[in-house]
Amino acid sequence: MNQTVVIYESKYGSTRRYAQWLAEALACPLFERKQFSPKYFAQYQMILYGGGLYAGGLSGVRLITQNWSLLSDKHVILFTCGLANPDDPDNIAHIREGLSKTLSAEMMSSIPFFHLRGGICYPGLSLVHRTMMAMLRRMLLKKAPSERSAEDQLLLATYGKTLDFTDRAALEPMLAHIRALQEAGSIG
Ligand SMILES: Cc1cc2nc3c(=O)[nH]c(=O)nc-3n(C[C@H](O)[C@H](O)[C@H](O)COP(=O)(O)O)c2cc1C
């Protein structure tokens, strides 16, 4: 039995791409969150969950937080997919601060997190998301230029455009971590 599963929620496709690459590399099943019932958790030893970042929240992570009691004897690994560059430690700190609003202290300390970079296609955004990004831009324009972070500047410079930072190679640290766990615990 294959004991590892990849589950994801993706609104515009970046997380889906990473999830597909992961499942392919690990030769394991892949589910969209909406197609995964919590009763399926019993079949797996390692749960890899990923979602897009929206206003600091991890899309669909309720699947993990609301079913935490079913996961106590399993390896749970989360990956986030956002526009912020994960090579910048300030961005990682910011992402973790956002996650800590919905994940318990125990989840924050016990779950390994991996942060991946997605993209954005402004012309394809839903009306709600387009409005949110327009509000964010207006807010950033009110900041003094000297107070704008690198991410603020990137957002202002690329507002309205299409960006794609998805990169298969960015999965390598996560795959190395998973493979080490699989080898140590003979997880399939
Ligand atoms: C309304 C909105 C809010 C966003 N908030 C964040 C955020 O807080 N942090 C971040 O890094 N990226 C943020 N993004 C960028 C998305 O995370 C990025 O587009 C990601 O690739 C989406 O993944 P998905 O297509 O799999 O849903 C936001 C995008 C939109 C449209």
The ligand as a Tripos MOL2 file, in Angstrom:
@<TRIPOS>MOLECULE
LIG
   31    33     1     0     0
SMALL
NO_CHARGES

@<TRIPOS>ATOM
      1 C1         -6.3130   38.2910   -2.8170 C.3       1 LIG1
      2 C2         -4.9480   37.6770   -2.7720 C.ar      1 LIG1
      3 C3         -4.2490   37.6120   -1.5800 C.ar      1 LIG1
      4 C4         -2.9460   37.0770   -1.5470 C.ar      1 LIG1
      5 N1         -2.2760   37.0270   -0.3630 N.ar      1 LIG1
      6 C5         -1.0030   36.5400   -0.3450 C.ar      1 LIG1
      7 C6         -0.2640   36.5070    0.8620 C.ar      1 LIG1
      8 O1         -0.7320   36.8580    1.9330 O.2       1 LIG1
      9 N2          1.0210   36.0560    0.8030 N.ar      1 LIG1
     10 C7          1.5870   35.6300   -0.3720 C.ar      1 LIG1
     11 O2          2.7580   35.2460   -0.3560 O.2       1 LIG1
     12 N3          0.8950   35.6020   -1.5190 N.ar      1 LIG1
     13 C8         -0.3820   36.0460   -1.5320 C.ar      1 LIG1
     14 N4         -1.1070   36.0240   -2.6950 N.ar      1 LIG1
     15 C9         -0.5320   35.3990   -3.9020 C.3       1 LIG1
     16 C10        -0.9920   33.9270   -4.0220 C.3       1 LIG1
     17 O3         -0.6290   33.2010   -2.8870 O.3       1 LIG1
     18 C11        -0.3370   33.3280   -5.2630 C.3       1 LIG1
     19 O4         -1.0190   33.8620   -6.3770 O.3       1 LIG1
     20 C12        -0.3300   31.8110   -5.3070 C.3       1 LIG1
     21 O5          0.4350   31.3950   -6.4290 O.3       1 LIG1
     22 C13        -1.7270   31.2490   -5.3780 C.3       1 LIG1
     23 O6         -1.7010   29.8600   -5.4250 O.3       1 LIG1
     24 P1         -2.9060   29.0490   -6.0880 P.3       1 LIG1
     25 O7         -3.0200   29.5110   -7.5250 O.co2     1 LIG1
     26 O8         -2.4890   27.6400   -6.0080 O.co2     1 LIG1
     27 O9         -4.1480   29.3210   -5.2790 O.co2     1 LIG1
     28 C14        -2.3930   36.5640   -2.7440 C.ar      1 LIG1
     29 C15        -3.1170   36.5970   -3.9460 C.ar      1 LIG1
     30 C16        -4.3870   37.1570   -3.9770 C.ar      1 LIG1
     31 C17        -5.1350   37.1680   -5.2730 C.3       1 LIG1
@<TRIPOS>BOND
     1     1     2 1
     2     2     3 ar
     3     2    30 ar
     4     3     4 ar
     5     4     5 ar
     6     4    28 ar
     7     5     6 ar
     8     6     7 ar
     9     6    13 1
    10     7     8 2
    11     7     9 ar
    12     9    10 ar
    13    10    11 2
    14    10    12 ar
    15    12    13 ar
    16    13    14 ar
    17    14    15 1
    18    14    28 ar
    19    15    16 1
    20    16    17 1
    21    16    18 1
    22    18    19 1
    23    18    20 1
    24    20    21 1
    25    20    22 1
    26    22    23 1
    27    23    24 1
    28    24    25 2
    29    24    26 1
    30    24    27 1
    31    28    29 ar
    32    29    30 ar
    33    30    31 1
@<TRIPOS>SUBSTRUCTURE
     1 LIG1         1 GROUP 0 **** ****
